[in-house]
Structures are given as C-alpha cells and as structure tokens.
Amino acid sequence: MSGLKKYFDTVTYKPTYFLGDRVYGHHEGIPFTGSVYIDSKVYVDSPPRVMVHLYLPIKINGEWVSIITTSHDKIKPLVALEEVKKKKKNVRTTMAE
C-alpha cells in the first residue's frame, strides 16, 4: 500500500490554494474577492485552474455570476489585517518626530 502512496504523491497535482482560502484578483478587468472552491488540474497538458466563490456577484456578459474559474497568475492570497499588523511589530510614531 505504501508503494501506491509514494507513486501518487509524486505523480498527482499538488494544489496551491485549499478550500476556503481567501483570495483577490481581477477577472476580465473586474476586481473581486472570494474564497477558493476548487484548485485542480484536469489534464496533464493543461494549466491548473482555480474556482472561486465570490463574496459579491459580478456581472459578466449581462449575467450575474457568483462562481468563476480563473488561473493562478490572476489571483493573490488575501492576508488578514491582524497578520499584517504582526509583521510590522507595532511600529509607533509620535507628533515629535
């Protein structure tokens, strides 16, 4: 059984984003934010695709859409504000400076 596990670990696609990861980007020139629904690769020759469930629907070609399929280069991870504050290490400024 471990032989099969090693085989599929080396052959199968490793996702970049996982279910529920928050992302933002542009789809056909429209900015969006949403949660990752699926990160998969259908065929060996095709690039990976990401399905994103949008927080607010967008209008594409006259239709309101709440789930879009896009590529990795069009989205970026959305970082929580608390994590950004932790990275800055509480830099304070005063009026005297």
C-alpha positions in Angstrom: 0.0 0.0 0.0 2.9 2.4 0.7 4.1 1.9 -2.8 0.9 3.3 -4.2 1.0 6.2 -1.8 4.5 7.1 -2.9 3.5 6.8 -6.5 0.5 9.1 -6.3 2.5 11.6 -4.2 5.0 12.0 -7.0 2.5 11.9 -9.9 -0.5 13.9 -8.8 -1.0 17.7 -8.8 -0.3 19.5 -5.5 -2.7 22.4 -5.1 -1.5 25.9 -4.3 -4.8 27.0 -2.7 -7.1 24.9 -0.4 -10.8 25.0 0.3 -11.7 28.3 2.0 -8.5 30.2 1.3 -9.4 33.9 0.8 -8.1 35.4 -2.5 -8.5 38.6 -4.6 -7.8 39.5 -8.2 -9.2 40.6 -11.5 -11.5 38.7 -13.8 -12.0 40.3 -17.3 -11.0 43.6 -15.7 -13.4 43.4 -12.8 -11.9 43.2 -9.3 -13.2 40.5 -7.0 -12.6 38.9 -3.6 -13.7 35.4 -2.7 -13.0 32.0 -1.3 -11.3 29.2 -3.1 -13.7 26.5 -4.1 -11.5 24.1 -6.1 -7.8 24.1 -7.1 -7.3 21.4 -9.7 -5.6 20.3 -12.8 -7.9 18.4 -15.3 -5.4 17.3 -17.9 -1.7 16.8 -17.8 -1.1 19.3 -20.6 -3.5 21.9 -19.3 -2.5 24.6 -16.7 -4.1 24.3 -13.2 -7.4 26.2 -12.7 -8.9 27.7 -9.6 -12.7 28.0 -9.0 -13.5 30.9 -6.7 -16.8 31.6 -4.9 -17.2 35.3 -4.9 -18.3 37.3 -1.9 -20.3 39.7 -4.1 -21.6 38.6 -7.5 -20.2 40.3 -10.6 -21.9 40.9 -14.0 -20.2 39.2 -16.9 -21.7 39.5 -20.4 -25.1 40.6 -18.9 -25.3 37.7 -16.4 -24.7 37.9 -12.6 -22.0 35.3 -11.7 -21.0 34.2 -8.2 -18.5 31.4 -9.1 -15.7 32.0 -11.6 -12.9 29.9 -13.0 -9.5 31.6 -13.2 -5.8 30.8 -13.3 -3.2 31.1 -10.6 -1.5 34.2 -12.1 -4.7 36.3 -11.9 -5.3 35.8 -8.1 -3.3 36.5 -4.9 -3.9 35.4 -1.3 -5.9 37.8 0.8 -4.0 38.5 4.1 -5.9 39.3 7.2 -5.3 42.7 8.8 -4.2 41.2 12.0 -1.4 39.3 10.3 -0.1 42.5 8.6 0.0 44.2 12.0 2.0 41.4 13.5 4.6 41.7 10.7 5.1 45.4 11.4 5.8 44.7 15.1 3.8 47.6 16.4 5.9 50.5 14.9 4.7 53.7 16.6 5.0 57.3 15.6 4.7 60.4 17.7 4.0 64.0 17.0 7.5 65.0 18.0 9.1 63.1 15.0 
